[in-house]
């Protein structure tokens, strides 16, 4: 962690939590950093970091990569992530000549559980949540899938042709608002 550069990227609230946890365990205080992150829960988690300057916030990884390119962060950035991160952000930055150094701080474990109840909708907060659900379940034909963002919705499309409702704001509250709006 002492080798982290000036620019940090977060696309997951879990990555922020893992960094904070690792810093506390190591007794290390993170020096001032410039941050790029996703909106919603990731942005809220970043507020837990001290000595930060948020340079850019976007709703998905591809948008975030283009925002980073506009800021011209120099030769490299540090991407704090989990082992199952998507490729869009590092691919875009690497193609533009910015080296992306990944610091993998957590592993996502899929925990699919069989649901035997009847239901009209399923709420998905992440692509890994989608994968966990479809590991052990089939979506009822009439069920609606509510997704926190476009990336999660794309993951659902890989498993189902169900009707999708995507939150206007990629946050827990945005997703709740989408469910309420749909059923009203």
Buried (B, 14 or more C-beta within 10 A) or exposed (E): EEEBBBBBBBBBBBBBBBBBEBBEEEEEEBEEBBBBBBBBBBBBBBEEBEEBEBBBBBBBBBBBBBBBBEEEBEEBBBBBBBEBBBEBBBBBBEEEEBEBBBBBBBEBEBEEEEEEEEEEBBBBBBBBBBBBBBEEBEBBEEBBBBBBBBBBBBBBBEBBEBEBBBBEBBBBEBBEBBBEEEEE
